[in-house]
Amino acid sequence: MPAPSANPSISMSLPDSPGQDPGGRRISPGDWPGLIARTEGTQLIIGGPGTGKTELVARRAAHLINSGIAPSDGVLALTFSRETASDLRGRIISGARRSFGDLSVGTFHGFARALVEEHCQMLLGSTLPPMVLTTPEQVQFVRETLGEELPEDWPLFYRRMLNTRTLAEELADFMLRCGERRLAPEDLAARADAKPAWAALPGFYGRYLERLRKQGKTDYTGLLLLANRALGVAHIGESTAARFPFVLADELQEATIVQTEILKKLVENGCHLTAVADPDQTSFSFRGAERASVQSFPSDFAALGNTPPEVFRLDTSFRVPAEVLAPAGELFADDRRLPTPAFHSGQVDLYLFDQETTEHDWIAAEVKRLRLVEQVPYSEIAILTRTSHLSAGLSRALDRKRIPHTRPGARLIDHPAVRMVLDLAWVAAADVPDCRNHPEGLTDSLDRAVESALLGPLFSLTQGRVAELKGVRRRHGLRWADVLSGRLPQAGALARLLGASSWAEKASATEGFWKLWNAVPQFTEIANSERLSDYRSALASFAQTLGRLAERSPGTSLLDYRTLILEGDLEASPLLPPHSPTGGRVTISTIHQAKGRQFDVVFIAGATEGVFPDTRPYHSLLEGQFLSRPDLDHFGLVQLQLAGEKSLAYTAMTRASRRVVWTATSPDLNEARRTVSRFMVSLADRDGHRLGGPAGRPASSPVGRLQTESYLRRTQRNITEAAARRLAAAAVLARPPRPGLWDARGFAGVRPPGPDTGLISSEHVMSASQAEAYQKCPRRYALESRLRLDTSDDNPYLRFGSLMHSVLEKSVRRSSEQGKAGLDLDDALEELTVRFAETDFGTPVLNRAWRERGTRLL
């Protein structure tokens, strides 16, 4: 961000009286030095997107350290995510002009945990701090608590659900919401009088809290409540304020009631507080964030501290241009509060597609074009979605274009190396002596688990060898431990582990993992092979994760850990390679995850009604939303939800500094008909846009090596082109601008005729029927038997390909017979009409879609 550079020691004349405009005094870039140097008292700094809120916090922290006003560990900076904390820490370090010690930069939960650990004897009467439950651990804890419930204590509707994970997840969320509202069981009982469906919840809430206390555990909200309670003790509050005389809070609009209470207690004990916020970007209301915490800040903090709170407003955006900020603010935020936009230009595009795959493929092609033609680094491009379920399709589209990108939703558990370790632990515990007595489906599941280990890099067996071992196991009812020890000598060590399950279900997860690693010699290949660096990296991360687990729950085994992550989402952090290629990676994420980020170009994909905005009734089973707003009816809650969706749209658009591209599929021809998002319609109506597909780019603008070579070959062979252009195209083909770019004697990307090396190895042994199929058609054998692809007539893609091949073949033959060169387009289109009249793809809508695709292809 090109924020103003000036000496922060310069003073600025600012009013000391609190009787100014409630909206706060506007701060221009030239006023920054004075504001940064004004460090004492309680301040709220409001700023729109790109106004430099986080940068200002970092500069104020650096100023406090550089000027010697406070030591580095005397400045407490609080944020709402580890990513934001890491970014803020880096900015403070880069702004420091002197050496310093530790920085106190972290999340509210991290600060709370340190405070509770320091004072757990006074708070809990124990020298051991409480174990903080992760979300899946909390759900499991609720399930265990439900297991002790008496059905007659619950309304009839819930009785049959007491042992279900669905009710446990709902209750876990409900308990957190109660804590965020600072509701005790008695308070909940008073509210339950008006809601009969809540009749059993106050009693359960009390038993849940008591069970947590007895077991020395707490949930995330309970941790914040303990910290808030600790700060209310005079000597703890005073000592904390003495240790951290300056407190900086980023993104105040995301604060819950409890987090605001913590800030109030810090100020009450003498801390100087600087909080920054943008009330139009409240995107975590579903987690208990209170937008009102910004509006009520002056009154909430008026009686605290030595001076009345001051409010300032940053009036200039350094990131978002007028072409993006104006529509975003007018339609999705309070445009009266918008900052002055950035000086550079920008644009907003709106595109519709007839199929979701077409939408994803176009986005991938446009990303490629941005990188190659406009030289936009991949790291400056983001594809944002309202929900994560669209991410997989977008990732596949980028893969097809070989575009590096973050892997959406990729968890450590999903890596084959980690999955193999956990599956082997499960096999050791679940494989009984006679597999013929297994419950239905268990044998298949066990076989798949062992098969993945045998086919993977540990043993690299062939499919045929694994099938042979499976056959022996099933015919004789053997355990896998017995099969491997008798039939596969190199797997003797693994067989011994599979035959003794203590390492998997009794030892701690860390001990079990290292037992497997040290006992099976094949892991040496993973440790030493450069080819398997990805496996090695994943297992190293896994070992670190198990180490952290041992600190929280030392008795958890590998089998227990497997159960937790399969039932929940214990390992939620993305699994990203340690190194990025040149130009970085395209970011695929949800809008919530993109908070605080900025990019040159932002795609907002999948913007259909019901998805974005999410217009579902959004009533949870327990209707926990009424805890926050008991005064609202269902219609009011829907309106409140729509306001939250608008805030997300505002947040998404203002991540971009140059261009925003909204895309949607409407209708989706493969599913039910969809409606384009009302947000896209509003944007189109505002600027007079026509919603439709992107205009085709001229043939003279090829992108990438393949398109460029294709364009040159077409130009060179086109007899209607000017001779000079044809000669120039031939010259470039013969002498490419960079050696090795292409070979004029062959086509880039097309292999010379010959076998698909690697698909069928020379050692592969075929049965008689397989040999007959291979002899009849090697390609079909490879597709069906090796790649397991569907080549039947039911596959619409193969049917479409065969149909188009027939159309082209007949049209070219007729053109040749008439002495014409190339393809007669009119004749080909007529042949296409004839063929489609004889073909049925299932429904009239699909028939029309496939025909339009064929027309475009011709």
N, C-alpha and C positions, 0 to 999 in steps of 0.2 A: 504494500500500500504506500503510495507516495505521500505520506503524512508530512506535515510541515516540519522543517528542521530549524531549530532555534535554540538559543541558550535557555534551558529550563529555569535558570535562576532569575530571569527577568520577571518582575512582578506585574500583576494586572489589577486594575482597579475594579474590584467586585463588591457589590453591596453586602453588608453584613446583616442587614435586617431580613427577617423571614417573610416580610409582607410583600414579596414580589409576586408576579404572575404565577399561578399554580403550575403552569406548564414549564416553568423554569427559564432562566436566562439563557439566551442563545449564545453558543460559543463558536466563533469562526476559527479557521485554521491559525490565524495570527494570534488568537487568544490562548492557544494551547500552552505555551511556556508558563504563563501566569497560573493557569489552572493546575498544571502539573506540580508547580511549586506550592500551591495552596493545600497543604497536606493535613491540616488539623481539622477536627470537627467531624460531623456526620454529613456525608454528601451522597446524593443520588445523581448520577450522570446518565441521562437518557440519550440514546442515539439510534438512528435507523440503520439499515444495512449498509455496511461499508464505510461507516463514519469513523471507525477506528476505536471502538469501545475497548476491545481487548488490548490494542496497541497502547491506549492511554493508560490502562492498568499497568501494563509492563513498564511503561516509561516512568510512571509515578513510583513504582517499586525500585526501579534503577536509580531514580533521583534520590530516594530515601537512603539508599546504600551509598551512592557516590558522594553525597553531601555529608555523610556521617550522621545524619539525623537518627538513623536506626541501624543496628547491625543486620546482616542478611537474615539471620534466624529470628529476628524480631519483627519481620514483616510476614504476616500470614495471608496467603492468597488462596481463596477457595473457589472451586469450580464445580461443575456437575458431571464431569466425565474424566476418565484418565487421559483420553486423547487431548482434551482441551487443556488439562493440567500440564501435560508434556509440552504442548505448543507454547503455553504461557511461560513455563520455565525457560525454554529456549530463547524466547524474546527477552526475558529479563537478563539472562546471561549475556546475550549479544549487546545489550545496552549498558552493561556495567563497565566502568572505566577503571576499576580497581579490583584487586583480588579480594575474595570473600569466602566465608565458610559455607555451611549448609543453607539451602533455601527451603523455606516452609511453604511449598506449593503442593496442593493436593485437592482431593474432593472433600465434600462435607462428611461423607461416611469415613474417609480416611482420618480426618481430624477427630471425629467422634470416637473412632476405635482407639486412637492413641490416648485420648483423654480418659476413656473408660478403663483402659489397661493400666494407666498410671494411678487411678483412684478406685480400683475395683474393690479393695478392702473396705473402704468407707461405703461404697455404693451397694455392695453385694455381700459383705462380710466374708469374702474369700480372697485368697491371694492369687487365684486363677481367674483371668477374665472370661466372660462368657464366650462360648463358641457361636460365631455368627453364621447362621444358616444361609446358604445360597438359595436361589429360587426353587430349584428342584428338590433340594433338601428340605425346604420349608413345606413344599407340597407333600413330600413323603411323611414328614412329621405330622401334618394335618391328617393324612390317611391313617396313621397309627393312632392318633387321638380319636378319630371317628370309629376305629375298631373297638373302642371301649364304651361307645355311646349306647344307650338304651333306645331302641326304635320308638317306644311309646313316648319318649320325650320330644319327638319330632313330628311335625305335621305329616299327614298321610302322603302328601306329594313327594316328600323327601325320603321316606323310610326305605324304599327299595333302592335308593341311590347312595346309601351311606357307605357302601364299600366300593364306590366307583371313583376313578381318578377325576372325572369331570367335576363332581361335587367338591372334591378335595382342592382342585385348582381354583374353583369359584370361591371357596371359603378362605383359601390362602390370600387371594386378592382382597377379599372383604376384610380380613383381619388387618392387612396393611393399611387399607383405607381408614379403618377405625383409628389406628394408631396415628396416621397422618392428621386426622381431625382432632386428635387428643381426646378421644372418647373412651371412657371407662365402661365396663360392662353395665354399670348402673345407668349411664347416659344412654347406652344403646337400648336398654330396657324401656326407658321413657319414650324413645322414638318408635320402638316396636309396637307400642300400644296402637299406633295409627296404621301399622302394616302387619296384618296377621301372619303373612308369610315369614316374617322375621321372629316369630314367637320363640323358636328354639335357639336363636343366635346369641342372645345375651348370656345364657347359661354356658353354651359351648365356648364363647369368647373367654369367659372367666376360667373355664377348665383348661383352655389352650394356654392362657398366660401362666396359670399355675404350673402346668406341666413343663413349660419352658423354664420357669424359675427353678423347679426341682432338679431338672437335668442340666442346669448351668448353660442354657442356650438362649439365643435371642434371634429375632429376625431383623431385617434392615431397619425398619421403622423403630423397633425396640431399641436398637443401638443409638439412634438419634435421640430418643426419649431419655435414655440413660445419660447421654452427654448433656442434654438440656437440664436434667435434674442436677448433674454435677455442678454446672455453672451457676445454679441457684444457691449452692452452698457458698457462704461468704468467702472463706479463705481460698476455695478452689477458683471461684470467679476472679478474685483479686490477683491471685498468683498467675492465672492464665492471662489476664489483661497486662500484668507487669511483664510477662514473657513476650507477649505479642501486642505491643502498643499500637501497631498499625495493622488494620485488617482490610483486605481488598476482596470484594465478592463480584465475580463475573456472572452475567446472565441471571440477574435477580428475578426476572419474570418467570423463571423455572423453579423458584423456591416454593417448598411446601410450607404449611403453617409452622411445623416444628423447626424447619431450617430458619425461618424468619425469627422464631423465638430465640434460637441460638445466637443470631446476630444481635438481637435486642439485648440479651444478657451480656454479651461482650461489650456493647456500647455502655450499658448501665454500669459496668465495672471499670470504665475509663478508657476503652479502646477508641481510637479514631477510625471511623468506618468510611470507606469509599465503595459504593455499590454502583454497578453499571447495568443497564437494562434496555430492552426494546419491547414494550408491551404488545406490539403487533406480531411478535415472533414467539408467542407462547405455544410450544408444540408438544409439551409433555403433560398436558392437563390430565391425561389418562393415568398418570403416575401421581397425581395429587398436586401438581403445580397450580398456584393461585395467581391468576392475572391481576387480581385486586391487590396483591402485595406491592405492586408498583404504584398504583393510584393512591393507596393509603399510606405510603411510606412517610410523607411529612407528618401526618397525624400520629402514626404508630410510634415514631421516634422523637416526637416533639418534647416529651417530658423526660427523655433520657439524655445522658451526657451533659456536658457543660455548656454547649451552645446549641441553638435550634438547628435542625437540619436544613441544608441548602439543596436546591435542585438546579441543575444545569442541563442544557440540551445542545448536543453537537449538531451543527446546522449544515454540514457539508459531507456528502458521500464521496469517497475517493474511488469507489469501485463501480457503482451502478449508474449507467447512463440514463438520460431522460426517457429514451425510447423503451426502456425496460421498467424503470421506477414508476413512471406516471401511470401506466395501465395496472401495474401490480398494486400500487397504493390506492388508486381510484376504485378498483373492483374488490380488493381483498383486504384492505387495511383502512385506517383513518388517514385519508390523504391530507388532512389539515396538519398532521404531525410530520409529514415527509421532509427529509433534508433536501438541501439543494443538490441536484444530481451531479454526477461526475461530468467532466467536460467532453470526454471522448464520445463517439457515436456508438449506437448499438441497434439491435433489431430483435423483433419477436416474430417467429414463424409458426403457423398452425397447419398441420397436415393430417389428412385422413387416409386410411388404407382399408382394403376390402378383406384382408386376412391378416391375422396376427403375425404369421411368419413373414409376410411381405413387409409389415411394419418393422420388424426386427432386422430383416435383411437390409432395408433401406437405411436404417440408423447405422448399421455397421458400415455400409458403403459410404455414407456421408462422413463418418468418423475417419475412414481411410482417406477420403478426399481432403478433409480438413488438415490431416497430417501431411499429405504429400503436396497439395497445391497451395494451401494457405500457411503451411509450416507451423501449425498449432501443435505444441507438444501433447502427447497422449495424456500426460499428467495434468493438463489444463482442460481436459474434457471429462464431463460427468454425465452419467445416465441415471436419472433419479426416478423411482417408482413409489407409488403410495404404499404398496404392499410388496413383500419379498417374493411372492409366488411367480411374478413375471421375470425375475432375475435369471432363472435358468435358461429360458428361451433366448434372452438377450445375450447371455454368455456364449451359448452355442453359435449364435450368429456372428459374434466377434471372433470366435474360434475359427469359423469357416474363412474369415478374412485374415486370419493369423494376426490379430490385433491383441497385444498384451493388455490384460485387464485384471482387476481384482476379482477373485473368485467369490461370488456372492454366497453367503451362507456356508462357506467351506469351514467345517469344524475339524478339530484334531481327530475326533473319532471317525470321521469319514475317510481319513487317509488309509489306504490299504495296509500299510505297515502297522499302524495302531490297531486297526480292526482285527488284523491277524492275531496280535498278542491277546486281545480280549476274547476273541473267539476260541483260541486254544485254551484259555483259562476256563471258559464255559464248557468245552468238550471234556476237559479233565474232570469236571464236577458232574456232568450230566450223562456221560456215556456209561451205561450199566453193562454187566457181563454179557447178557444175551440181548442183542439189539432187536430180536424178533418180538420181545416183550415191550418194546418202546410204545408210548402213546402215539396215536396217529399224527404223522407229520414230523415227529421228533427225529426219526432216522434220517429223513431228507435234510433237515436243518443241520444235523451233526455232520452229515456227509459234505454239505456245501461249505461248512466252516473249515474242515480239514482239507477239502479239495483246493480252497484258495491258498492255503499254506503250501501244499505240494506243488501247485502250478506256479507259484510265485518264485521270487529270486532265491529263497532259501534252498529249494531242491530242484526247481525248473524241470519237473517231470512233464512228459507229454500227456495229452488228453487220453490217449489209449492206455498208457500205463496206469493212470489214476482210475480209469474205468475198470481195469482189471482188478485193482486193489479193492474197489467198491464191490465188485462182484463176489470176490472171496469173502469179504465181510458179511454180505447179505446171505450168501449161501450157507455159511457156517454159524451165523449169529454172533460173530466175534466183536469185541471192542476194537476201536481203532488202535489202541495201545498194543493189542495182540497182533493185529494185522501188520503194523509197521515193524514190530520187533522180529516177526517171522519172515516177512516178505521184502523188507526194504532196509538192508543193513545200515545204509548211511543215515537212517532216521532213528537209530537205536536210542540216542540220548533223548530225542523228543518222545519216543515211545515210553521211556521210563517216566518222564514227567506226566504224560497223559494217564499213566497207570496209577499215579499217586497224586491226589487232588489237594493235598494240604497247602501247597504253594499257591494255589488259586483261591481257595475259600477260607483258609485259616490264617495264613501269614498276612502281614500288612501288604497293601498294594505295591509299595516300593520294594519290599523284600521279594515279593512274588515276581515282579518284573525282572529284577536283577538275577534271581534264581534261573529264570528262563534264559536270559541273555548269556549268562556265564556257562550254563549247562549244555546248550545247543551250539556245537562248533560252527554251524553254518552262518551264525550271526557275524562271524569274523569277516565274511565276504561283504556284508553290509557295512561293517566298520571301515573297511579298507578300499572298497571299490569306488572309483570316481563316478562310474555309471549309476551307482545307487545312492548318490549324495542326497537325493530327495527323501529316500527312505531313512537315511541316517539323520537328516535334519528333523524329520517328523518324530522319530523315536527319541531324539534328544529333547525336543519340546515336551514330549509325553513324560519323560523322566522328571523334568522340572515340574510339570503339572502334578504328578504323583507326589513329589516332594512337598508342594504346597498343601496338597490334600492331607498328607501325614501330619502337618502342623495343626490342622483344624480337627482332623478325625483320624487319630493314629490307628484305630482298630478296623478301619475300612479295608476290605480285601479287594483284589482285582475283580472278583466276581461281584461284590457289592457295588464297585465303581461302574462296572458294565451295566448293571441293572439301573443305576441312577441315570446314566447318560442316555440309555435307550428309552427310558420312561419320561425323561425330561430334556433339559437342554443345558446340562452342567458345563459343557465346554462350548461356550458361545463365541469365543473370540475367533476372528478370522485366521485361517492358516495361510500365511503369505510367505513366499520365498524370501530369503534374506537379501537378495540382490534384484534390482529392477533393470530391465534393458534400457538402452539409450532412449531418451524421450519419455521415460516413465511408463505408467500404466493408466489406462482409462479406468475411472472409478465407476463401479456399479453399486448403488446403495439405495436404501429407502431414504425418503426425505428427512425423517427423524435423524438418521445417522449422519446426514450431511450438514447438520447444524454447525455453524461456526466455520465452515469451509468456504472457499471461493475458487472459481474456475473461469476460464475464458468463455467456454461454451457449455451450456447445460441443456440436455434433452430431458423432457418430462414425458415419460412414455406410459402407454396404457391408460390414457385419460378418458375413461368411459364412465358414464353415470352408474353409480352403485359401487364403483371402485375408487374413483377420485372425482367428486367427493364421495366418501363412503356414506351412502344415504340409508343404510340398513337401520332398522329400529334401534339397534345397538343396546338392547336390554339384556343384561346378563341374567343368568338364572336367579341370582339373589338381588338384582337391581341395586348394586352398590353405588350407582351414580347418584341415588337419592340421598346418600350420606352427605355429599357436598352441597347439594341444592334441594333440601327437603321441601322448599316452597314451590318448586316447579312441578307441573304435571308432565305427562309423556310428551305432549306437543312442545312444551317449553324445553325439555331436554333435547329433542331433535333439533330445535333452533340453536341451542347452545352447541350441539355437536357440529352443526353446519358452520357456525362461527369458527370452531376449531379447525375445520377443513379449509376454510378461507385463509386462516393463519398459516396453514401448511403450504397453500398455494403461493402465498406471499413470500414465505421463507424459501421455497424452491426457486421461484423466479429471481429473487435477489441474491442467489448464489453466483449469478453470471455477471461478468464484467463486459461481455461483448454481445453475446447472442443467446437467446432462449428459443428452444424448438419444442413445441407441444405436439405430440403425436397420439393418435387413437385409431383403433380398429372399429369400424362401424359400417355395415353390420359384419359380425363374425360369421362367415359362411359355414364353418365347421360346427358351430354350436347354436345357441339361441341368438336371436337378433339383439344387438346392443344399441344403446343410444349414446351419442357423443356427449362428453361431459358438459354440464352447464357452464363450467368455467371457460372452456374453449369457445362456446357459443357467445358468452359475454365478451370475451376478448375480440372475437370476430365482429360482433355488432358495434363495439366501441370504435374500431379503426376501419370499418367498412371492408373487412377481408371476406373473401369467399372461401368457405371451407371445402377443401378438396385435396387431391393428391399433389405431390411435388411435381413441378414441371420438369420434363426430361432435359437433360443437359445436352448441348450440341455435340455432334460426333467429333467435332474438332477439339474437344476438351477431354482426351483420354486421361485416365488416372491409373497409375500403376504400370508395371512391366507388361502384363498380359494385354491390358487394354491398349497400351501404346503400340505393342507389336501388331495386334489385330488391326488397329487403325492404319498403320503403315502398310500392311499387306493389302488391305482393302483399297487404299489409295493407289498403290502401285498397280493393281490389277484392273482398276476401274477405267474403262476406255473413254468414259465421258469426262474424266478429269483432264486438266491442262497437262501437256507433256512435261512442263517444267516441274509441276507438283509430283507427277508420277516418278520422274527421274530423281527428285529430291528424296522421295520416300524410299526408293530403291537404294540410294546412296547411304541413307541412315540405317537401313536394314543391313546392308553389307558391312558398314563400319559403325557399329553402335558407339554412342558417346563415352561409354565406359567399357573396358574389356570384360568379357564374360557376361555382359548384360543379356545377350541372347545369341543364338546361333542361326545365321541366315538360312542354313540348310535344314533346320528343324524348327518346330514350334515350341516356344517356352512353355514349360509346364506339362508337356506331353512326352511321355517316355517312348523310346523306340520300341517297335514290336518285339515281343518276347515274353517270357514267363513273368508272373508277378512274384519276383524273388522275395522269399521270406514268408509268403502266404502258405505255400506248400513246400516243406523242406525235402531234400533228397532222401532223408531217412524215413519219410512218412510211408507207412504201410497201409494199403487199401484192401478192403474186402472185395469180393468179386462184384457185388452190386455197385460199390463205389467206383471201381475201375471201369465198369460199363458206363456209369453216368459220366465219368470224366472223359472217356473216349467219345461219347456222344456230343458233349459240349463242355469243354474245360471251364469256360467262363461261368456257366450256370452251376457247375459243380462247386466252383469256388464261392459263389454267392450264397448258395443254399447250404452246403455242407461245412464250409470253413467259416464264413462270416455270419451264417445263420440268418440271412436276409430272406424276406418273404418275396418269392418270385412268382406267386400264383396270380391268376387273373383278378383276384380280389384286391390286389395292390393298386390303388388308383394312380400312383406315380408311374409305375411300369406300364399300365394301360395307356396313360397319356403319352408316355414316351414312344410306345409302339405306334400309337395313332399318328403322332406327328411325323415319325419316321416314314410311315406309309404315305402320308400326304406329300411330304417332300420328295419321296422317291417317284411317285406318279407324276407330280407336277414337273420335276426336272426331266423325266423321260419324255413327256409331251413336248416340252420346250425344245429338247434336243431333236425330236422328230420333225419339228417345225423349223429347224435351223436357227433357233434363237439361242443366245448365250446366257447362261445363268438361269435364274428363277423368274417366271412370270408371276408377279404377286397377285394379280387379279385371279389368275387361274388357280393359284394355291389357296386363296381364300374361298373360292367356289368349291374346291375339293374338300376343304376343311368343313364347310357347311354340310356337304353330303355325308362325310364320315361321322360328324356329330349327330346327324339325324338318325344314324344307326347305332349310336352308343349311349349308354345310360350310366351315369356316375352316381345314381342314387336318388337325387331330388332335382326338381327344376332349377332350384337356386344353385346347386353344385354344378349342374350341367352348364348353366350360363357362366358361372365363374371359370370353369375349365376352358370353355370356348373362348372367353375373353383373354385368358392366359395364352391360348394358342394363337389368337389373332395378334397379340402383342409380340409373341415370339417370332411369327412370320415377318 
